[in-house]
């Protein structure tokens, strides 16, 4: 339902935080937005 651009931005932001070693923290806001998991 979300625009592809929105999902892409979330994925990039999650990947950036995962690179910092905060993959767990990156997954929490993603699930809250419901873009990556949904």
LUMVOMAR-731708 format. One record per residue: residue in one letter; y, z, x of N, C-alpha, C in turn. Coordinates in steps of 0.1 Angstrom, whole numbers, padded with zeros to 4 digits, always signed. Each point is the difference from the previous one (the first is absolute). Example, Ala and Ser with C-alpha at 12.3 -4.5 7.8 and 13.67 -1.06 7.14 Angstrom:
REM residues 2
A-0057+0078+0132+0012+0000-0009+0012+0000+0009;S+0011-0007-0004+0011+0000+0009+0011+0008-0008;
This chain:
REM residues 38
X-0012+0000+0008+0012+0000-0008+0013+0000+0009;X-0001+0007+0011+0011+0000+0009+0001-0013+0007;X+0012-0004+0004+0002-0013+0007-0007+0000+0014;X-0005-0011+0004-0007-0001+0013+0009+0005+0011;X+0013-0003-0001+0009+0005+0011+0000+0015+0001;X+0000+0006-0012+0000+0015+0000-0013+0006+0007;X-0011-0007-0003-0013+0005+0005+0000-0002+0015;X+0006-0012+0005+0000-0003+0014+0009+0010+0007;X+0011+0004-0005+0009+0009+0006-0007+0014+0002;X-0007+0004-0011-0007+0013+0000-0011-0001+0011;X-0007-0011+0001-0011-0001+0010+0006+0000+0014;X+0011-0006+0002+0006+0000+0013+0005+0014+0004;X+0006+0007-0010+0004+0013+0002-0011+0010+0003;X-0011-0002-0007-0012+0008+0002-0006-0003+0013;X+0000-0012+0004-0006-0004+0013+0008+0006+0012;X+0013+0000-0002+0009+0006+0010-0002+0015+0002;X-0002+0007-0011-0002+0014+0000-0014+0003+0006;X-0009-0009-0004-0014+0002+0005+0000-0002+0016;X+0009-0009+0004+0000-0002+0015+0006+0013+0007;X+0008+0007-0007+0005+0012+0005-0010+0012+0000;X-0011-0003-0007-0010+0011-0001+0001+0008-0013;X+0008-0005-0009+0003+0007-0013-0007-0008-0011;X-0012-0005+0002-0006-0009-0010-0003+0009-0012;X-0003+0012+0001-0002+0009-0012+0013+0001-0008;X+0011+0002+0007+0013+0001-0007+0004-0013-0006;X-0004-0011+0007+0004-0013-0005-0008-0003-0013;X-0012+0005-0002-0008-0003-0012+0005+0008-0012;X+0006+0012+0002+0004+0008-0011+0012-0006-0008;X+0011-0005+0007+0011-0006-0008-0005-0013-0006;X-0009-0007+0007-0005-0012-0005-0007+0002-0014;X-0009+0011+0000-0007+0003-0013+0010+0004-0011;X+0011+0007+0005+0010+0004-0010+0007-0012-0006;X+0003-0010+0008+0006-0012-0005-0010-0008-0009;X-0013+0001+0003-0010-0007-0008+0000-0014+0003;X+0006-0004+0012+0000-0015+0003-0012-0004+0008;X-0003+0008+0010-0011-0004+0009-0014+0003-0006;X-0001+0011-0007-0013+0004-0006-0002-0007-0013;X+0011-0002-0008-0002-0007-0013-0001-0015+0002;
